[in-house]
Amino acid sequence: MNMKDFKAGTYKQQYEYKSFLPAKVNQPWIWDDAKINVLLEQATRSMGELNAFSLIVPDVDLFIQMHIVKEAQTSSRIEGTKTNMDEALMAKEDLSPEKRDDWQEVQNYIKAMNFGIKQLEKLPLSNRLLRDMHKILMTGVRGEHKYPGEFRKSQNWIGGSTISDAVYVPPHHDDLPDLMSDFEKFLHNDAVDVPHLIKIAISHYQFESVHPFLDGNGRIGRLLITFYLVNHKLLIKPSLYLSAFFEKHKPSYYDALSRVREANDMAHWVKFFLNAVIETAGAGKETFQGILKLKDKVDSKIVTLGRKAETGRQFIHLLYKKPVITANDVGKLMDLTPKSANALIRDFEKLGIIKEITGHQRNRIFEFKEYLALFKKG
């Protein structure tokens, strides 16, 4: 299928509305647009550079977890949650009650991501894995009554107060089995000679057009991108997440997806997607460079602790995983007495590594601000 000849689908009359039935995508794809080739080369090179940092950064899995927290917070924010990075890293009891529902949605996202990454070590990316992640994502939060872990059995829509004034009405649920089967086959069809970045761009479009769940489609669809790249070894570590780019260019993101359905313009969406990969991989590389620079700076400070330097190194290792922390956390996670935990915290405050953020005398919370700032960019 040449992209310029692609027909995105048809509108199907239902009882009192029309739903959009997307065309199937499990087929060969070619294109005449030379700009796609240029962007594909740039995106592939950018991902290669990002992968290089995954190999040279010591203890890289510590920092990957922070990438995951950032993605969870950003992707959830696209859907309307208001939890910031600092709050996402706090314990639930340290937050005001009105913030806890949003916090839980972000925590579910983190759990779903970590679950999926672990499953990819032994199982391929599949509809089943997407459903399993969706179950984790939606359990115990807003939308928990919308069949967590199951493809929808009723009609949904996007925008508008009712289906009659919706911005977009996805396919009828009776069409889902056939569409999601085609979607899954396309993910794994090695006979289709399409570069992986083009394939996942088309797959993301298709997933969002089908909208197979009653809720949570945006978040699962964005996770799909990273998981596909990890599954096919384009990413050594799950370090590339496009949600920050999509949020930054939110109107353009939705417009590019809609333009495929409304104008059959798959090439425009693919170019938008490749630009997202280029910019995001570049930002990820800058973050890793910042981490290496900060690590050298902090390590030189910890050496000045003398006999306590080894405990200091253990503490900084903990802070890379948990940069928002309490004295109780330090005591429990490092097996220290309250007196020793507080002494260690004071040492790190004097070195300028952490800072107390509540201003309280009790139940104080400390933050590794310089490290957190690396993940707040963009």
BAPATOR-603081 format. One record per atom (N, C-alpha, C): x, y, z; residue in one letter. Coordinates in steps of 0.05 Angstrom, whole numbers, padded with zeros to 5 digits, always signed. Layout:
BEGIN
XYZa
...
//
This chain:
BEGIN
+00017-00024+00000m
+00000+00000+00000m
+00018+00025+00000m
+00015+00042-00020n
+00028+00067-00020n
+00013+00086-00002n
+00027+00100+00016m
+00014+00117+00035m
-00004+00137+00022m
+00003+00147-00001k
-00013+00167-00015k
-00039+00156-00025k
-00041+00130-00027d
-00066+00117-00037d
-00083+00106-00014d
-00073+00109+00010f
-00087+00097+00033f
-00114+00110+00038f
-00134+00094+00042k
-00160+00103+00050k
-00165+00095+00079k
-00167+00114+00097a
-00166+00108+00125a
-00189+00092+00135a
-00212+00093+00122g
-00235+00078+00132g
-00261+00089+00121g
-00283+00080+00133t
-00309+00089+00125t
-00326+00094+00149t
-00347+00111+00145y
-00366+00115+00167y
-00389+00096+00164y
-00396+00084+00187k
-00416+00062+00187k
-00440+00072+00203k
-00463+00071+00191q
-00488+00080+00204q
-00496+00060+00226q
-00498+00071+00251q
-00509+00055+00273q
-00537+00065+00278q
-00548+00060+00301y
-00576+00067+00306y
-00582+00097+00303y
-00568+00113+00319e
-00572+00142+00317e
-00547+00158+00312e
-00526+00145+00303y
-00501+00158+00299y
-00484+00142+00278y
-00462+00154+00270k
-00444+00140+00252k
-00417+00136+00267k
-00407+00112+00265s
-00381+00106+00277s
-00361+00103+00254s
-00336+00107+00261f
-00314+00105+00240f
-00303+00077+00241f
-00302+00064+00218l
-00291+00037+00216l
-00263+00039+00202l
-00241+00038+00218p
-00215+00041+00205p
-00208+00018+00186p
-00194+00025+00165a
-00184+00004+00147a
-00163-00012+00161a
-00160-00037+00153k
-00139-00054+00166k
-00111-00045+00157k
-00092-00050+00174v
-00065-00041+00169v
-00044-00063+00164v
-00052-00088+00168n
-00033-00110+00164n
-00028-00115+00135n
-00011-00099+00123q
-00004-00101+00095q
+00023-00087+00090q
+00035-00091+00067p
+00060-00077+00061p
+00054-00047+00058p
+00074-00030+00065w
+00072-00001+00063w
+00096+00010+00048w
+00091+00028+00029i
+00112+00042+00015i
+00104+00072+00015i
+00123+00089+00007w
+00117+00118+00007w
+00135+00131-00014w
+00125+00154-00024d
+00140+00169-00044d
+00152+00195-00031d
+00145+00200-00007d
+00153+00225+00007d
+00182+00222+00017d
+00200+00236+00003a
+00229+00234+00011a
+00234+00244+00039a
+00217+00263+00049k
+00221+00274+00075k
+00219+00252+00096k
+00202+00232+00092i
+00200+00210+00111i
+00227+00195+00113i
+00240+00191+00090n
+00266+00177+00091n
+00287+00193+00107n
+00287+00219+00103v
+00306+00236+00118v
+00301+00236+00148v
+00275+00238+00155l
+00268+00238+00183l
+00273+00210+00196l
+00268+00189+00180l
+00273+00162+00190l
+00303+00158+00196l
+00320+00168+00179e
+00349+00166+00184e
+00357+00181+00209e
+00346+00205+00212q
+00352+00222+00235q
+00342+00208+00261q
+00318+00198+00260a
+00306+00185+00283a
+00322+00160+00291a
+00331+00144+00272t
+00346+00120+00277t
+00373+00127+00290t
+00386+00148+00279r
+00411+00157+00290r
+00408+00167+00319r
+00387+00183+00324s
+00382+00194+00350s
+00377+00171+00371s
+00363+00151+00362m
+00358+00128+00381m
+00383+00113+00386m
+00401+00111+00366g
+00427+00098+00370g
+00444+00112+00390g
+00443+00139+00389e
+00458+00155+00409e
+00447+00152+00437e
+00420+00150+00438l
+00407+00146+00464l
+00415+00119+00475l
+00415+00099+00458n
+00423+00072+00467n
+00451+00071+00477n
+00469+00087+00465a
+00497+00087+00473a
+00499+00096+00503a
+00483+00115+00510f
+00483+00124+00538f
+00472+00103+00557f
+00453+00087+00547s
+00443+00065+00563s
+00464+00045+00570s
+00486+00044+00553l
+00508+00025+00558l
+00530+00037+00575l
+00533+00064+00574i
+00556+00075+00588i
+00549+00087+00615i
+00524+00093+00620v
+00516+00105+00646v
+00517+00083+00668v
+00532+00086+00689p
+00533+00066+00710p
+00505+00063+00724p
+00499+00039+00731d
+00473+00034+00745d
+00449+00046+00730d
+00449+00042+00704v
+00429+00056+00687v
+00400+00050+00695v
+00396+00026+00706d
+00368+00018+00713d
+00356+00037+00735d
+00374+00048+00752l
+00364+00068+00772l
+00351+00091+00758l
+00364+00100+00737f
+00354+00125+00723f
+00331+00118+00704f
+00330+00094+00695i
+00308+00085+00678i
+00282+00087+00694i
+00283+00080+00720q
+00259+00082+00736q
+00249+00111+00738q
+00267+00130+00738m
+00259+00158+00738m
+00246+00166+00712m
+00257+00155+00690h
+00244+00159+00664h
+00215+00149+00665h
+00211+00126+00677i
+00185+00114+00679i
+00166+00132+00696i
+00176+00142+00718v
+00160+00160+00734v
+00152+00185+00718v
+00171+00196+00704k
+00165+00220+00687k
+00144+00213+00666k
+00147+00191+00653e
+00128+00183+00632e
+00100+00179+00644e
+00099+00166+00667a
+00073+00161+00680a
+00060+00187+00687a
+00075+00206+00698q
+00064+00232+00706q
+00055+00248+00682q
+00072+00248+00661t
+00065+00264+00637t
+00042+00252+00621t
+00043+00226+00617s
+00021+00214+00602s
-00005+00216+00616s
-00005+00214+00642s
-00030+00217+00658s
-00039+00246+00657s
-00020+00265+00656r
-00028+00293+00656r
-00042+00300+00629r
-00035+00287+00607i
-00049+00291+00582i
-00078+00284+00585i
-00084+00265+00603e
-00112+00256+00607e
-00126+00272+00629e
-00112+00292+00641g
-00125+00309+00660g
-00117+00307+00689g
-00099+00288+00696t
-00090+00287+00723t
-00071+00310+00729t
-00068+00318+00754k
-00053+00342+00761k
-00030+00336+00780k
-00021+00311+00781t
+00001+00304+00798t
+00027+00313+00785t
+00045+00327+00800n
+00071+00335+00789n
+00092+00314+00797n
+00116+00317+00786m
+00137+00297+00791m
+00143+00293+00820m
+00146+00316+00835d
+00152+00314+00863d
+00131+00297+00878d
+00105+00303+00872e
+00083+00289+00885e
+00082+00259+00877e
+00089+00253+00852a
+00088+00226+00843a
+00108+00209+00859a
+00129+00221+00869l
+00151+00207+00883l
+00146+00206+00913l
+00125+00219+00923m
+00118+00219+00952m
+00101+00195+00959m
+00100+00189+00984a
+00082+00169+00995a
+00054+00181+00995a
+00034+00164+00993k
+00006+00174+00992k
-00002+00190+01016k
+00008+00181+01040e
+00000+00194+01065e
+00013+00222+01067e
+00033+00228+01051d
+00046+00254+01053d
+00032+00275+01035d
+00011+00266+01021l
-00004+00284+01003l
-00030+00292+01016l
-00040+00315+01009s
-00067+00323+01018s
-00088+00305+01005s
-00110+00300+01019p
-00130+00280+01010p
-00140+00286+00981p
-00143+00312+00974e
-00154+00318+00948e
-00135+00312+00925e
-00110+00306+00931k
-00090+00299+00910k
-00086+00269+00907k
-00098+00253+00924r
-00091+00225+00925r
-00103+00209+00902r
-00126+00217+00891d
-00137+00202+00869d
-00120+00205+00844d
-00111+00229+00838d
-00093+00233+00816d
-00067+00218+00820d
-00056+00220+00845w
-00031+00206+00852w
-00034+00176+00846w
-00057+00164+00853q
-00061+00135+00850q
-00061+00128+00820q
-00072+00145+00803e
-00072+00140+00774e
-00044+00138+00764e
-00027+00156+00773v
+00001+00156+00765v
+00015+00131+00775v
+00010+00123+00800q
+00022+00099+00811q
+00013+00074+00796q
-00012+00073+00788n
-00021+00051+00772n
-00007+00049+00745n
-00002+00072+00734y
+00012+00074+00708y
+00041+00063+00711y
+00054+00071+00733i
+00081+00061+00738i
+00081+00030+00742i
+00061+00020+00757k
+00059-00009+00761k
+00054-00023+00734k
+00037-00012+00718a
+00031-00024+00692a
+00055-00025+00674a
+00071-00003+00674m
+00095-00002+00658m
+00116-00022+00667m
+00120-00023+00693n
+00140-00042+00704n
+00132-00071+00699n
+00106-00076+00702f
+00095-00103+00696f
+00100-00110+00667f
+00094-00092+00649g
+00097-00097+00620g
+00126-00101+00613g
+00144-00085+00623i
+00172-00088+00617i
+00182-00115+00626i
+00174-00124+00650k
+00182-00150+00660k
+00171-00172+00642k
+00146-00170+00634q
+00133-00190+00617q
+00147-00193+00590q
+00157-00170+00579l
+00170-00171+00553l
+00196-00187+00553l
+00207-00193+00577e
+00231-00209+00579e
+00225-00238+00571e
+00199-00246+00573k
+00192-00274+00567k
+00169-00278+00547k
+00154-00256+00542l
+00131-00258+00524l
+00132-00235+00504l
+00122-00240+00479p
+00121-00219+00460p
+00098-00199+00466p
+00101-00175+00454l
+00080-00155+00456l
+00055-00166+00443l
+00032-00163+00456s
+00007-00176+00446s
-00017-00161+00457s
-00040-00168+00446n
-00065-00157+00457n
-00069-00165+00486n
-00061-00190+00492r
-00064-00200+00519r
-00048-00183+00539r
-00023-00176+00531l
-00006-00160+00549l
-00018-00132+00552l
-00029-00120+00531l
-00041-00094+00532l
-00066-00095+00551l
-00081-00117+00549r
-00104-00120+00568r
-00095-00123+00597r
-00074-00138+00601d
-00064-00142+00628d
-00054-00115+00640d
-00040-00099+00624m
-00031-00073+00633m
-00055-00054+00638m
-00075-00056+00621h
-00098-00040+00625h
-00112-00046+00651h
-00113-00071+00658k
-00126-00079+00683k
-00111-00066+00707k
-00085-00066+00706i
-00069-00053+00728i
-00074-00023+00728i
-00075-00012+00704l
-00078+00017+00701l
-00104+00027+00713l
-00126+00012+00709m
-00153+00022+00715m
-00164+00012+00741m
-00151-00006+00755t
-00162-00017+00779t
-00159+00002+00803t
-00182+00008+00816g
-00182+00024+00840g
-00181+00054+00835g
-00185+00063+00810v
-00184+00091+00804v
-00209+00099+00788v
-00211+00125+00780r
-00233+00133+00763r
-00232+00116+00737r
-00255+00105+00730g
-00255+00088+00707g
-00254+00058+00714g
-00252+00052+00740e
-00250+00024+00749e
-00275+00008+00742e
-00297+00021+00737h
-00321+00007+00730h
-00324+00004+00699h
-00304+00012+00685k
-00304+00010+00656k
-00288-00014+00646k
-00293-00037+00658y
-00282-00063+00650y
-00252-00063+00647y
-00237-00059+00669p
-00208-00060+00668p
-00198-00087+00657p
-00180-00086+00638g
-00169-00110+00626g
-00186-00123+00605g
-00207-00109+00596e
-00225-00121+00576e
-00229-00101+00553e
-00230-00111+00529f
-00238-00094+00507f
-00268-00088+00511f
-00275-00064+00502r
-00302-00054+00507r
-00324-00071+00494r
-00347-00071+00506k
-00370-00085+00495k
-00393-00066+00491k
-00386-00040+00489s
-00406-00019+00483s
-00391+00003+00469s
-00406+00022+00458q
-00395+00044+00443q
-00383+00065+00461q
-00360+00075+00453n
-00349+00099+00466n
-00346+00121+00446n
-00337+00145+00455w
-00333+00167+00437w
-00313+00187+00450w
-00303+00205+00434i
-00283+00224+00443i
-00294+00252+00439i
-00293+00269+00460g
-00303+00296+00458g
-00333+00298+00457g
-00344+00321+00465g
-00373+00324+00464g
-00386+00313+00490g
-00409+00324+00496s
-00423+00315+00520s
-00439+00289+00516s
-00447+00285+00491t
-00460+00260+00483t
-00449+00250+00457t
-00457+00226+00449i
-00447+00215+00424i
-00456+00231+00400i
-00478+00245+00403s
-00489+00261+00380s
-00471+00285+00373s
-00456+00295+00392d
-00439+00318+00386d
-00409+00311+00391d
-00403+00285+00389a
-00375+00276+00393a
-00357+00286+00372a
-00331+00290+00379v
-00311+00297+00360v
-00304+00273+00343v
-00303+00249+00356y
-00296+00225+00341y
-00311+00201+00354y
-00323+00184+00337v
-00336+00160+00347v
-00321+00136+00335v
-00306+00121+00352p
-00291+00098+00343p
-00309+00076+00332p
-00298+00055+00322p
-00314+00033+00311p
-00332+00020+00332p
-00354+00009+00322h
-00373-00005+00339h
-00359-00029+00351h
-00367-00036+00376h
-00353-00057+00390h
-00355-00084+00376h
-00375-00089+00359d
-00376-00114+00344d
-00353-00117+00324d
-00341-00094+00317d
-00319-00095+00297d
-00292-00098+00311d
-00291-00097+00337l
-00265-00097+00352l
-00250-00123+00348l
-00262-00147+00351p
-00246-00172+00348p
-00230-00173+00322p
-00243-00166+00300d
-00229-00168+00274d
-00207-00146+00272d
-00213-00122+00282l
-00194-00101+00280l
-00170-00105+00298l
-00174-00115+00322m
-00152-00119+00341m
-00135-00144+00333m
-00148-00163+00320s
-00133-00186+00309s
-00114-00176+00286s
-00124-00159+00269d
-00108-00148+00247d
-00085-00131+00259d
-00091-00115+00279f
-00072-00099+00292f
-00049-00116+00304f
-00056-00137+00318e
-00035-00154+00330e
-00019-00168+00309e
-00032-00177+00287k
-00017-00190+00266k
+00003-00171+00253k
-00005-00146+00250f
+00013-00126+00238f
+00038-00122+00256f
+00034-00121+00282l
+00056-00118+00300l
+00078-00139+00296l
+00070-00163+00289h
+00088-00186+00288h
+00093-00197+00260h
+00082-00183+00239n
+00084-00193+00212n
+00112-00187+00200n
+00131-00205+00202d
+00158-00201+00192d
+00159-00202+00162d
+00137-00211+00149a
+00136-00211+00120a
+00131-00184+00108a
+00122-00165+00126v
+00117-00138+00117v
+00143-00122+00121v
+00156-00115+00099d
+00182-00102+00100d
+00179-00072+00105d
+00174-00065+00130v
+00170-00037+00138v
+00188-00031+00161v
+00204-00010+00161p
+00221-00003+00184p
+00205-00001+00209p
+00217-00010+00231h
+00201-00012+00256h
+00190+00015+00265h
+00204+00037+00261l
+00194+00063+00270l
+00169+00071+00254l
+00168+00063+00228i
+00145+00069+00212i
+00122+00050+00221i
+00129+00026+00227k
+00109+00006+00235k
+00095+00014+00261k
+00111+00023+00281i
+00099+00030+00306i
+00083+00057+00304i
+00092+00074+00286a
+00076+00099+00281a
+00049+00092+00271a
+00047+00074+00251i
+00022+00065+00240i
+00006+00050+00261i
+00019+00034+00277s
+00005+00018+00298s
-00007+00036+00319s
+00008+00057+00327h
-00003+00076+00347h
-00028+00090+00336h
-00026+00099+00311y
-00050+00111+00299y
-00073+00092+00299y
-00068+00067+00291q
-00090+00047+00290q
-00102+00042+00317q
-00085+00039+00337f
-00095+00033+00364f
-00113+00056+00374f
-00104+00081+00370e
-00120+00103+00379e
-00146+00106+00363e
-00145+00099+00338s
-00170+00100+00321s
-00190+00079+00329s
-00180+00055+00335v
-00198+00033+00344v
-00208+00039+00372v
-00191+00050+00389h
-00199+00057+00417h
-00213+00033+00430h
-00198+00011+00434p
-00210-00014+00442p
-00221-00015+00471p
-00211+00002+00488f
-00220+00002+00516f
-00241+00025+00520f
-00257+00022+00541l
-00275+00044+00547l
-00261+00068+00558l
-00238+00064+00571d
-00222+00086+00582d
-00193+00078+00582d
-00175+00097+00583g
-00147+00090+00585g
-00133+00085+00559g
-00146+00090+00536n
-00134+00084+00510n
-00109+00101+00504n
-00110+00126+00512g
-00087+00144+00506g
-00062+00134+00520g
-00065+00127+00546r
-00042+00119+00561r
-00031+00092+00552r
-00049+00073+00546i
-00039+00047+00536i
-00027+00050+00508i
-00039+00067+00492g
-00029+00071+00465g
-00002+00084+00465g
+00004+00101+00484r
+00031+00113+00485r
+00051+00093+00497r
+00043+00077+00516l
+00060+00056+00526l
+00068+00036+00504l
+00049+00031+00486l
+00053+00012+00464l
+00078+00019+00448l
+00083+00045+00445i
+00106+00054+00429i
+00132+00045+00441i
+00136+00050+00466t
+00161+00042+00479t
+00164+00012+00481t
+00142-00001+00487f
+00143-00030+00489f
+00150-00044+00463f
+00139-00033+00441y
+00146-00044+00415y
+00175-00041+00409y
+00186-00017+00415l
+00215-00012+00409l
+00233-00030+00426l
+00225-00035+00451v
+00240-00053+00468v
+00238-00082+00458v
+00214-00090+00451n
+00208-00117+00442n
+00225-00124+00417n
+00229-00104+00400h
+00243-00108+00375h
+00272-00099+00376h
+00282-00094+00401k
+00310-00088+00406k
+00320-00062+00394k
+00302-00044+00388l
+00310-00018+00379l
+00318-00001+00403l
+00308-00007+00426l
+00317+00005+00451l
+00330-00016+00468l
+00354-00011+00478i
+00367-00029+00496i
+00353-00029+00523i
+00345-00005+00532k
+00330-00001+00556k
+00305+00016+00550k
+00284+00014+00566p
+00260+00030+00561p
+00264+00059+00569p
+00279+00073+00552s
+00288+00101+00559s
+00275+00122+00541s
+00258+00114+00522l
+00246+00133+00503l
+00216+00133+00507l
+00205+00156+00516y
+00176+00159+00520y
+00167+00185+00506y
+00147+00184+00490l
+00139+00206+00473l
+00118+00224+00486l
+00109+00218+00510s
+00087+00233+00521s
+00093+00263+00525s
+00118+00269+00533a
+00126+00297+00537a
+00124+00313+00511a
+00132+00301+00489f
+00129+00314+00463f
+00100+00317+00455f
+00084+00296+00459f
+00056+00297+00452f
+00041+00317+00469f
+00049+00320+00495e
+00036+00340+00511e
+00044+00368+00503e
+00069+00372+00497k
+00080+00398+00488k
+00066+00407+00462k
+00060+00388+00445h
+00047+00394+00419h
+00020+00381+00418h
+00005+00383+00440k
-00020+00368+00442k
-00040+00374+00419k
-00046+00399+00412p
-00064+00403+00390p
-00054+00390+00364p
-00028+00393+00359s
-00016+00381+00334s
-00017+00351+00334s
-00014+00339+00358y
-00015+00310+00361y
-00043+00300+00354y
-00063+00312+00365y
-00091+00303+00359y
-00098+00310+00330y
-00088+00332+00320d
-00094+00340+00293d
-00081+00320+00273d
-00057+00312+00279a
-00043+00293+00261a
-00057+00266+00260a
-00067+00257+00283l
-00083+00232+00283l
-00109+00235+00268l
-00123+00257+00273s
-00148+00262+00259s
-00145+00266+00229s
-00122+00277+00221r
-00117+00283+00193r
-00116+00257+00177r
-00107+00235+00189v
-00106+00210+00175v
-00135+00201+00169v
-00152+00202+00189r
-00180+00194+00186r
-00196+00212+00168r
-00190+00238+00169e
-00207+00257+00154e
-00196+00263+00126e
-00169+00260+00122a
-00158+00267+00096a
-00140+00244+00085a
-00141+00221+00098n
-00125+00198+00089n
-00095+00204+00088n
-00086+00223+00105d
-00058+00232+00104d
-00041+00218+00124d
-00034+00193+00119m
-00017+00177+00137m
+00011+00189+00137m
+00020+00199+00115a
+00048+00210+00113a
+00052+00233+00133a
+00032+00250+00136h
+00034+00272+00155h
+00038+00262+00183h
+00022+00242+00191w
+00024+00230+00217w
+00051+00218+00221w
+00061+00203+00202v
+00087+00189+00204v
+00109+00210+00208v
+00109+00232+00194k
+00129+00252+00197k
+00127+00265+00224k
+00103+00270+00234f
+00100+00281+00261f
+00112+00262+00281f
+00106+00237+00278f
+00116+00216+00297f
+00147+00215+00296f
+00159+00215+00273l
+00188+00213+00271l
+00201+00238+00283l
+00189+00261+00280n
+00199+00285+00293n
+00198+00282+00323n
+00176+00270+00333a
+00174+00265+00362a
+00197+00247+00372a
+00203+00226+00357v
+00225+00208+00364v
+00252+00224+00365v
+00257+00240+00344i
+00282+00255+00342i
+00285+00274+00366i
+00265+00289+00372e
+00266+00309+00394e
+00268+00295+00421e
+00252+00274+00425t
+00252+00260+00450t
+00278+00245+00456t
+00289+00232+00435a
+00314+00218+00439a
+00337+00238+00445a
+00336+00262+00432g
+00355+00282+00438g
+00353+00292+00467g
+00329+00296+00476a
+00324+00304+00504a
+00334+00283+00523a
+00329+00257+00516g
+00338+00235+00533g
+00368+00234+00535g
+00381+00240+00513k
+00411+00240+00513k
+00421+00263+00531k
+00408+00286+00530e
+00416+00309+00547e
+00412+00302+00576e
+00390+00287+00582t
+00385+00279+00610t
+00407+00261+00620t
+00415+00241+00604f
+00437+00223+00612f
+00463+00238+00615f
+00469+00257+00597q
+00493+00273+00600q
+00492+00289+00626q
+00469+00300+00633g
+00466+00314+00658g
+00470+00296+00682g
+00460+00271+00680i
+00463+00252+00702i
+00493+00246+00707i
+00508+00241+00685l
+00536+00235+00688l
+00551+00259+00701l
+00544+00283+00692k
+00557+00307+00703k
+00551+00310+00733k
+00525+00306+00739l
+00516+00309+00767l
+00529+00287+00784l
+00530+00263+00774k
+00541+00241+00789k
+00570+00246+00797k
+00586+00257+00778d
+00614+00264+00784d
+00615+00285+00806d
+00598+00305+00804k
+00597+00327+00823k
+00590+00317+00851k
+00569+00300+00853v
+00560+00290+00879v
+00580+00271+00891v
+00592+00254+00874d
+00612+00234+00884d
+00636+00249+00897d
+00644+00272+00885s
+00666+00287+00896s
+00659+00299+00923s
+00634+00305+00927k
+00625+00315+00953k
+00624+00293+00974k
+00615+00270+00966i
+00612+00248+00985i
+00639+00239+00996i
+00660+00240+00979v
+00687+00233+00988v
+00695+00249+01012v
+00685+00273+01015t
+00693+00291+01037t
+00682+00281+01064t
+00664+00262+01063l
+00652+00251+01088l
+00671+00233+01103l
+00693+00226+01091g
+00713+00209+01104g
+00703+00182+01111g
+00703+00175+01137r
+00695+00148+01145r
+00666+00142+01139r
+00650+00163+01136k
+00621+00159+01130k
+00616+00159+01100k
+00637+00160+01084a
+00633+00161+01055a
+00619+00137+01043a
+00625+00113+01054e
+00612+00089+01043e
+00582+00090+01049e
+00574+00098+01072t
+00545+00101+01078t
+00533+00123+01060t
+00549+00144+01055g
+00540+00165+01037g
+00535+00154+01009g
+00552+00137+01000r
+00549+00125+00973r
+00524+00108+00972r
+00518+00094+00993q
+00493+00078+00994q
+00469+00096+00994q
+00471+00119+01008f
+00449+00138+01009f
+00444+00151+00981f
+00465+00158+00967i
+00461+00171+00941i
+00449+00151+00922i
+00457+00126+00925h
+00445+00104+00908h
+00415+00103+00913h
+00407+00106+00938l
+00378+00106+00945l
+00365+00131+00933l
+00378+00154+00935l
+00366+00178+00925l
+00362+00178+00895l
+00379+00164+00880y
+00375+00162+00851y
+00349+00147+00845y
+00341+00129+00863k
+00316+00115+00859k
+00292+00130+00871k
+00298+00144+00893k
+00277+00157+00909k
+00286+00185+00917k
+00284+00204+00898p
+00296+00231+00904p
+00278+00248+00921p
+00255+00239+00929v
+00238+00253+00949v
+00235+00233+00972v
+00244+00241+00996i
+00248+00220+01017i
+00244+00233+01044i
+00237+00215+01064t
+00235+00224+01092t
+00256+00209+01108t
+00260+00219+01133a
+00279+00205+01151a
+00271+00177+01156a
+00244+00172+01159n
+00235+00145+01163n
+00242+00127+01140n
+00239+00138+01115d
+00247+00122+01091d
+00276+00114+01093d
+00293+00133+01100v
+00322+00128+01101v
+00327+00106+01121v
+00315+00109+01145g
+00319+00089+01166g
+00311+00061+01157g
+00287+00058+01146k
+00277+00032+01138k
+00292+00020+01114k
+00297+00036+01094l
+00310+00026+01069l
+00340+00021+01072l
+00352+00035+01092m
+00381+00031+01095m
+00387+00017+01122m
+00366+00009+01136d
+00369-00006+01161d
+00386+00011+01181d
+00378+00036+01185l
+00392+00054+01203l
+00374+00061+01226l
+00385+00068+01249t
+00370+00078+01271t
+00360+00106+01264t
+00339+00116+01277p
+00330+00144+01271p
+00352+00164+01275p
+00369+00160+01295k
+00391+00179+01300k
+00411+00179+01277k
+00418+00155+01267s
+00437+00153+01245s
+00425+00164+01219s
+00399+00158+01215a
+00386+00168+01190a
+00386+00198+01190a
+00379+00210+01212n
+00378+00239+01213n
+00406+00252+01211n
+00426+00239+01222a
+00453+00249+01219a
+00462+00248+01190a
+00455+00226+01176l
+00462+00224+01148l
+00449+00245+01131l
+00423+00250+01137i
+00408+00271+01123i
+00421+00298+01128i
+00430+00304+01153r
+00443+00330+01159r
+00468+00333+01143r
+00483+00311+01141d
+00508+00312+01125d
+00502+00319+01096d
+00482+00307+01085f
+00475+00312+01057f
+00464+00340+01053f
+00450+00351+01074e
+00440+00378+01072e
+00464+00398+01072e
+00484+00393+01089k
+00507+00410+01090k
+00523+00410+01064k
+00523+00386+01051l
+00537+00384+01025l
+00521+00397+01002l
+00496+00405+01008g
+00480+00417+00988g
+00468+00397+00968g
+00466+00372+00976i
+00456+00351+00958i
+00425+00349+00960i
+00415+00351+00984i
+00386+00350+00988i
+00377+00375+01003i
+00351+00380+01001k
+00339+00403+01015k
+00312+00397+01026k
+00306+00406+01049e
+00280+00402+01061e
+00259+00420+01047e
+00236+00409+01041i
+00217+00424+01024i
+00191+00431+01038i
+00186+00421+01063t
+00160+00427+01076t
+00162+00452+01094t
+00185+00457+01105g
+00188+00479+01124g
+00178+00471+01152g
+00170+00446+01156h
+00159+00437+01181h
+00182+00427+01199h
+00176+00425+01225q
+00195+00413+01243q
+00192+00383+01246q
+00167+00374+01239r
+00162+00345+01241r
+00151+00336+01213r
+00153+00310+01208n
+00144+00299+01183n
+00156+00313+01159n
+00182+00318+01161r
+00196+00333+01141r
+00202+00315+01116r
+00202+00328+01093i
+00208+00314+01068i
+00232+00328+01055i
+00250+00311+01045f
+00275+00321+01032f
+00275+00314+01003f
+00287+00332+00987e
+00287+00329+00958e
+00315+00332+00947e
+00321+00314+00928f
+00346+00316+00913f
+00340+00333+00888f
+00339+00360+00892k
+00328+00378+00873k
+00343+00379+00846k
+00369+00379+00848e
+00385+00381+00824e
+00381+00357+00805e
+00377+00334+00817y
+00372+00310+00802y
+00344+00310+00790y
+00324+00318+00806l
+00297+00319+00797l
+00294+00339+00773l
+00309+00360+00775a
+00308+00381+00754a
+00315+00370+00726a
+00332+00350+00725l
+00340+00338+00700l
+00316+00325+00686l
+00297+00315+00701f
+00273+00301+00690f
+00249+00320+00687f
+00252+00344+00696k
+00230+00363+00694k
+00232+00380+00669k
+00255+00378+00655k
+00259+00394+00631k
+00239+00385+00609k
+00229+00403+00593g
+00211+00396+00571g
+00184+00389+00581g
//
